[in-house]
Amino acid sequence: MSALTNRATGGTLLALAGLHVAWGCGSAFPFKSRQDLAEAVIGGQEVPPPTACFAVAAALLLGGVLVHDVPHTPDALRRTGLLAMAGVFGTRAALGWAGKTDLVSPGSNSARFRRLDKRMYSPLCAALAAGSASARS
């Protein structure tokens, strides 16, 4: 894997973790309101509770740590974690492109969310899946 791909994948995961922490703390960034955030990112009326935002942030942070391998993780554990991440992100991308995100996130069905899911979220998840898989080498 190229160092640039590693940095891009890990950096994106860490940035997304920070964004989820901000949402858990009540921020609507980069949207105008929490309702706007909920419609665009969740596809529903309400942002999930802080604990859910923080749990996603923790998972994304762990993913960034695995990609960057800092601190060093035993090779077998790191490869397994990266493969799992690639599978999760790949599945999420496929569901989004198929218009079936609500299978894993019930209520994610506003027209705005579906449009953003196909144009932005699914390609991002596919890129993170590829970057996670590539980091295994």
PyMOL commands that set and color helices and strands:
alter all, ss='L'
color gray80, all
select helices_A, chain A and resi 3-24+34-42+50-68+75-97+101-103+111-134
alter helices_A, ss='H'
color red, helices_A
deselect
rebuild
show_as cartoon
